[in-house]
């Protein structure tokens, strides 16, 4: 099987999983957007996925985003990794959505960059769900994100910032957690956020191993890498 056929088969299986999860949750498949995470894979794979109808693509690293995005400008590019403030200008130049806003200083850097680039960037607050992970709670490990008690303060800062649009929330299920419990917690956070910011309706949650649980709890965007592209490789 050549690479194009492999990607087509993987995409078909991923879409079927999303559809079945939506039916089980009493939702329509059009309520969930698939974001293809292409970290470490070549731009040829991005082009192949685009040819198969994928329009939303995400990167974890600024170094890869700035190389791939100009090659496929017709796509909607998402930045989903941890972001240093000094990389904000580059990320804003190439991405329309940033999923990993987790601190006030980053809000300022993104706003400054968006104004300089004369564009509006949709921002999702990365929420820490460490409280829902047994392993994380025991070891002190965390998958990143703003603490539950600080979400509304950070949301207010994004909503008030020039060049930024508050889109909703994002999270990664903690190591050692029950994804259903973690994503139920994220749904509660999202509901509280929408009570103050009704426009912030996105929930970015769910990856290859737990997309069904995320969809059960209201995910609007699932971020799939391995399910589409296979085991991670290293770019030469």
Secondary structure in CASP SS format (residue, H / E / C, confidence):
PFRMAT SS
TARGET T0000
AUTHOR 0000-0000-0000
METHOD secondary structure of the structure
MODEL  1
X C 1.00
X C 1.00
X H 1.00
X H 1.00
X H 1.00
X H 1.00
X H 1.00
X H 1.00
X H 1.00
X H 1.00
X H 1.00
X H 1.00
X H 1.00
X H 1.00
X H 1.00
X H 1.00
X H 1.00
X H 1.00
X H 1.00
X H 1.00
X H 1.00
X H 1.00
X H 1.00
X H 1.00
X C 1.00
X C 1.00
X C 1.00
X C 1.00
X H 1.00
X H 1.00
X H 1.00
X C 1.00
X E 1.00
X E 1.00
X E 1.00
X E 1.00
X E 1.00
X C 1.00
X C 1.00
X C 1.00
X C 1.00
X C 1.00
X H 1.00
X H 1.00
X H 1.00
X H 1.00
X H 1.00
X H 1.00
X H 1.00
X H 1.00
X H 1.00
X C 1.00
X C 1.00
X C 1.00
X C 1.00
X E 1.00
X E 1.00
X E 1.00
X E 1.00
X C 1.00
X C 1.00
X H 1.00
X H 1.00
X H 1.00
X H 1.00
X H 1.00
X H 1.00
X H 1.00
X H 1.00
X H 1.00
X H 1.00
X H 1.00
X C 1.00
X C 1.00
X C 1.00
X E 1.00
X E 1.00
X E 1.00
X E 1.00
X C 1.00
X C 1.00
X C 1.00
X C 1.00
X C 1.00
X H 1.00
X H 1.00
X H 1.00
X H 1.00
X H 1.00
X H 1.00
X H 1.00
X H 1.00
X H 1.00
X H 1.00
X C 1.00
X C 1.00
X E 1.00
X E 1.00
X E 1.00
X E 1.00
X E 1.00
X C 1.00
X C 1.00
X H 1.00
X H 1.00
X H 1.00
X H 1.00
X H 1.00
X H 1.00
X H 1.00
X H 1.00
X H 1.00
X H 1.00
X H 1.00
X H 1.00
X H 1.00
X H 1.00
X C 1.00
X C 1.00
X C 1.00
X E 1.00
X E 1.00
X E 1.00
X E 1.00
X E 1.00
X E 1.00
X E 1.00
X C 1.00
X C 1.00
X H 1.00
X H 1.00
X H 1.00
X E 1.00
X H 1.00
X H 1.00
X H 1.00
X H 1.00
X H 1.00
X H 1.00
X C 1.00
X C 1.00
X C 1.00
X C 1.00
X C 1.00
X C 1.00
X E 1.00
X C 1.00
X H 1.00
X H 1.00
X H 1.00
X H 1.00
X H 1.00
X H 1.00
X H 1.00
X H 1.00
X H 1.00
X H 1.00
X H 1.00
X H 1.00
X H 1.00
X C 1.00
X C 1.00
X C 1.00
X E 1.00
X E 1.00
X E 1.00
X E 1.00
X E 1.00
X E 1.00
X E 1.00
X C 1.00
X C 1.00
X C 1.00
X C 1.00
X C 1.00
X C 1.00
X E 1.00
X C 1.00
X H 1.00
X H 1.00
X H 1.00
X H 1.00
X H 1.00
X H 1.00
X H 1.00
X H 1.00
X H 1.00
X H 1.00
X H 1.00
X H 1.00
X H 1.00
X H 1.00
X H 1.00
X H 1.00
X H 1.00
X H 1.00
X C 1.00
X C 1.00
X C 1.00
X C 1.00
X C 1.00
X E 1.00
X E 1.00
X E 1.00
X C 1.00
X C 1.00
X C 1.00
X C 1.00
X C 1.00
X C 1.00
X H 1.00
X H 1.00
X H 1.00
X H 1.00
X H 1.00
X H 1.00
X C 1.00
X C 1.00
X C 1.00
X C 1.00
X E 1.00
X E 1.00
X E 1.00
X E 1.00
X C 1.00
X H 1.00
X H 1.00
X H 1.00
X H 1.00
X C 1.00
X C 1.00
X C 1.00
X C 1.00
X C 1.00
X C 1.00
X C 1.00
END
